[in-house]
């Protein structure tokens, strides 16, 4: 296996401080339409906020593996979008339980489960199961309770029969069927704050389950996650994003409303 054993999170970890300390790995796909140096993509502003320029496709990754935690990310969109995504929905994400080689998925991501951050789609689950150059398949899998929407896309619906998913996306519970990949997109039953306002995105990783919360509303859920531990990656994906909080808490210890 690729994992060194992860311990459950026992005390609060400020991942922004971990990034500042340099105890992280950076990956940028150098074949994409822009690929700035990581030190220019991810910077700290004078007020302590973490600034993601968006000028690249890749991530900043923990070196450690984590399991059993409550992740809290507070973010807002900036104004800038770039390249082929200049007119597209602002896009980013957190990759959870990441394992295997860097950049294994399309030269850009790691094998992982994504907590999607995209306008209109914050809280989608994506399952990334890349094939390595030697033909080895890294199969990430989970089970989820979902229905099919008008367009036959999977959408989280609690109480539906659990089905195994090894690739693709499970839409968050209110994802608009008319979602369009357009900058500034907002759906009819949006939970995301208006563009430029702060959002709190939370992930509870408990055993082999995941629950996603956006601004206090549970938006998605997965069971039987394989793996159920790994590195945690914060992406860059063509849109400017500002982060003021990126923390891990022991399970049961984050009580803020």
Steps between C-alpha positions, in 0.01 A plus 500: 500500500591865463391610847708546807264445792297804595405583856163659578531876552542548878553879522410793274733537201517834318578393143583860404782487757610164358516659154694799640747262666585350160410145606288449186538385140398710201395365162413698187424340163769656280312408180188709570430834332662687790721360774654764722758406760326366813656778709307749285175300495470457879596803710417651838362853499607753763177442695585130534248375245616235255475606139460254213557678168344223291780524242561130477337160543628311799510505878681553826510167686564397857795265537317318778203268468190578705185317606210564736480879495271799458641728230397867492576716195383862479538643150374765264544542128728771366428687178757347265453199273750379245561334166252242379299548823486881474127496418428172682365443852761581764656169601714352777464211745641293782634152428453261793658163583752565221754227427741372236727707277467876460320605182382146425158620384539679166840635602317725746336329801561204731280196547250629756143597584425862417295745701413717203510880514351644180236768458164323526665169588667546838461168679496268200693178560746390230675163507845509339634158397796558266688249288879518535742494207577132563128417474438465874157630595468680831138427587348746742149398600208591722132430529235769488126545524397670178221545250533594133390849402327609178831474312582158653768651723552353846368730773520439875167391645511365854320168539547376142668158468877522546694436181873471443672777304860473372506798266304808407289742699214500750334840492426681825137484605375826339720512192293670230419279201554809283852555640723664241880532500482880500683746725272624779252212464241471779229235520141530621551342843853619569668455838823671391543864604481767228825537301762683704345413839644246741393135503567234760552155348536210744590136454447243773712192433390239756617144448426421136224762467505858372249778557523840327344817643478840330409801715348267758292290259588136436536469123650155433600173660703187422549162667755217471772733373809315379744629602366669813819691576768684307647834411287814480546723194376852430475566128555778252279474194491820295322732746619735771397393850573640846513279810486633857469169680617146418502279809460145624325429828460175692158346437232659717707803595385760245188659650472835320172583333 
